[in-house]
Structures are given as C-alpha cells and as structure tokens.
Amino acid sequence: MITILFVAQIVLAVILTILVLLQKSSSIGLGAYSGSNESVFGAKGPAGFLVKATFTVGLVFIFNTIALGYMYNKSYNKSVVDEIKVEQSAPTAPAVPEIPSAPAAPAAPSAPAE
C-alpha cells in the first residue's frame, strides 16, 4: 500500500507542477492574474478551470502526503528482529572443571619430647 501511495505522490507532484506552469500567471495569488493567460486552459481568475483543477490536485496531494506519513509511521515501529522465532534459550556456559587443590605442605618436624 505504501508503494502505491508513493508512486501516486510522484505522479501528483508532476501533475501539480504542470498545472501551475499552465496557468502562466505573472502575479501571485488566486485573485490577480495577468491578461496573458487567455488560452483554452487559461486560469481566467479564481473561478477558472485551471485554478479549480490545481486546488483539487493540491488537496489530493496533501491527503496523500498525510496518508503516506501515517502508513510509514505505523510500519516504522516494526522490526525484522521482532519476527525472528527463537528455538532455544541462550546457550549456557560450560561447567567449569574442578581445579585440583595444591598438596598439603609437610608438617614441621617435632622436637623430641624429654
């Protein structure tokens, strides 16, 4: 689903760029347009075809961006490590062999008793 939304995002960005360039307006804003846009698809003010199309594609672009961000963040918390099945617990350390003790020191000679 994320792949479809990502491809749609790229397509919408291209369409939105073309729509904005087709308006060929020298001024900024929806209300003020120059008189040079008297073509078939010219903006012709805020009620024109291109303005409505640009606004619609822009809204779809924004909703697609929000959906794409939501889906990405939803899958961001998942990890490949979460899907690994552990067959056994951690290996235990081998038993330490008993260390032989040193032989006892010989007893000191005792003095003869008188």
C-alpha positions as CSV (number, residue, x, y, z in Angstrom):
1,M,0.0,0.0,0.0
2,I,2.9,2.3,0.8
3,T,4.3,1.7,-2.7
4,I,1.1,2.7,-4.3
5,L,0.8,5.9,-2.3
6,F,4.5,6.7,-3.0
7,V,4.0,6.3,-6.8
8,A,0.8,8.3,-6.6
9,Q,2.7,11.0,-4.7
10,I,5.2,11.3,-7.5
11,V,2.5,11.4,-10.2
12,L,0.6,14.0,-8.3
13,A,3.7,16.2,-7.9
14,V,4.3,16.1,-11.7
15,I,0.6,16.9,-12.4
16,L,0.6,19.7,-9.9
17,T,3.7,21.2,-11.4
18,I,2.3,21.1,-14.9
19,L,-1.0,22.6,-13.8
20,V,0.8,25.5,-12.1
21,L,3.0,26.1,-15.1
22,L,0.0,26.0,-17.4
23,Q,-1.5,29.0,-15.6
24,K,1.4,31.2,-16.8
25,S,0.5,33.9,-14.4
26,S,3.0,36.6,-13.7
27,S,1.3,37.5,-10.4
28,I,1.0,35.6,-7.1
29,G,-2.4,34.6,-5.6
30,L,-5.6,33.3,-6.9
31,G,-7.3,36.6,-7.3
32,A,-4.9,38.6,-9.5
33,Y,-4.0,37.2,-12.9
34,S,-2.4,38.9,-15.9
35,G,-4.1,39.1,-19.2
36,S,-1.7,36.8,-21.0
37,N,-3.5,33.7,-19.9
38,E,-6.3,33.8,-22.5
39,S,-5.7,30.3,-23.7
40,V,-8.1,27.3,-23.8
41,F,-6.8,26.2,-20.3
42,G,-6.1,29.7,-19.1
43,A,-6.7,30.5,-15.4
44,K,-9.0,33.5,-16.1
45,G,-9.4,34.4,-12.4
46,P,-10.2,32.3,-9.3
47,A,-13.2,30.6,-10.8
48,G,-11.4,29.2,-13.9
49,F,-10.8,25.6,-14.8
50,L,-7.1,25.5,-14.0
51,V,-7.5,27.1,-10.6
52,K,-10.1,24.5,-9.6
53,A,-8.0,21.7,-11.1
54,T,-4.9,22.9,-9.3
55,F,-6.8,23.3,-6.0
56,T,-8.3,19.8,-6.3
57,V,-5.0,18.1,-7.2
58,G,-3.3,20.0,-4.4
59,L,-5.9,18.7,-1.9
60,V,-5.4,15.2,-3.1
61,F,-1.7,15.7,-2.8
62,I,-2.0,16.9,0.8
63,F,-4.3,14.0,1.7
64,N,-1.9,11.5,0.0
65,T,1.0,13.0,2.0
66,I,-0.8,12.6,5.3
67,A,-1.8,9.0,4.4
68,L,1.7,8.2,3.4
69,G,3.2,9.7,6.6
70,Y,0.6,7.8,8.7
71,M,1.4,4.4,6.9
72,Y,5.1,5.0,7.2
73,N,5.0,5.8,10.9
74,K,2.7,2.9,11.5
75,S,5.2,0.5,10.0
76,Y,8.2,2.3,11.5
77,N,7.8,0.6,14.9
78,K,8.0,-2.9,13.4
79,S,11.4,-4.6,13.0
80,V,12.7,-7.6,11.3
81,V,14.1,-8.8,14.7
82,D,10.5,-8.9,16.0
83,E,9.7,-11.6,13.5
84,I,12.6,-13.9,14.4
85,K,11.5,-17.1,16.2
86,V,13.8,-18.3,18.9
87,E,14.0,-22.1,19.1
88,Q,16.1,-22.3,22.2
89,S,17.1,-20.0,25.0
90,A,20.6,-18.5,25.2
91,P,23.4,-21.1,25.4
92,T,24.6,-21.9,28.9
93,A,28.2,-21.6,29.8
94,P,30.0,-25.0,30.1
95,A,30.6,-26.3,33.6
96,V,33.9,-25.2,35.0
97,P,36.1,-28.2,35.8
98,E,37.2,-28.5,39.4
99,I,40.6,-27.1,40.0
100,P,42.8,-29.6,41.8
101,S,44.0,-28.2,45.1
102,A,47.7,-28.0,45.9
103,P,49.1,-30.8,48.0
104,A,49.3,-30.1,51.7
105,A,52.7,-28.9,53.0
106,P,54.6,-31.4,55.0
107,A,54.4,-30.9,58.7
108,A,57.4,-29.4,60.5
109,P,59.4,-31.9,62.4
110,S,58.5,-32.0,66.0
111,A,61.1,-31.7,68.8
112,P,61.8,-34.9,70.8
113,A,60.0,-35.0,74.0
114,E,62.2,-35.1,77.1
